[in-house]
């Protein structure tokens, strides 16, 4: 009976991710094909980013040089307490396109990334806005891929955000998990059921954003600017699309400590509870139930001394996960060792249920704020 339970449990898992993997076979163009480029405003909300900000500002100069005299920039200081405001002021004085750069600042009463984006979109005068983060590095090529996707009547387009890492398990696990989530987001988008994205690589129609006001009912929630925008646009009948091509990626460093990862995952788990549609939350519940059942069957195997069956069940799952993660790694031009893939396959079955439970008892700590 326990053997049958193990088989029944793993088959849906293999079947679902097998379908998702089929999306990796889609061939996207290696170069965006655009003849007419609309005017675009680059928007970035910044809080306490003095370490990474110089590199990000240099990247803005590169974007300007790639498309001279046609880009606009809105940078919002979200109540930074470090040297971020000074660096922004110096940047404005050092460039020759300052007439197209607007510096804004949130108020103490109305702060947070969603408030910052609201300010920026009200200020934007172009048809489209490209949103990114100060800890991300983008390129004009990646933006052009999103512009090309917007030609299909989409009003919001999301691109990949790829983590850069060193060779430690903490960092590699983040890369593997993030890549799997991006693949899942692309799969959802292809089936017109998009629930996840990343607002660090996002092109949005300005008038649509201002008309819908996607953050009106969730300003009190830490983060979620991506999922709440997707939900609001979808409920309003506006098309949201994902560009899966790795050439459209922006790059961001992974978190450096387990504490940071824990708080990030708590924030991710909590924000889905405030969505009107329950798709994301239902997916999380199914994933947690799968892992709980997996460990329940594991205990039963041990209790009845079914060690061969236990090894077969876990071995089959781990081998499948290695294959799955290797395919996803190749799609996003990444590398990771088999050992880390094996460890990630087991670690996620413990880590994800822990987050699911802890989110109900934990505060969210993000950008030196508590929610």
Secondary structure, 3 states (H helix, E strand, C coil): CHHHHHHHHHHHHHHHHHHHHHHHHCCCCCCCCCCCCCCEEEEEEECCCHHHHHHHHHHHHHHHHHCCCCEEEEEEECCCCCCHHHHHHHHHHHCCCHHHEEEEECCCCCCCHHHHHHHHHHHCCCCEEEEEECCEECCHHHHHHHHHHHCCCEEEEECCEEEECCCCHHHHHHHHHHHHHHHHHHHHHHCCCCCCCCCCEEEEEHHHHHHHCCCCCCCCCCCCHHHHHHHHHHHCCCEEEECCCHHHCEEEECCCCHHHHHHHHHHHHHHHHHCCCCHHHHHHHHHHHHHHHHHHHHHHHHHCCCHHHHHHHHHHHHHHHHHHHHHHHHHCCCCCCHHHHHHHHHHHHHHHHHHHHHCCCCCCEECCEEC
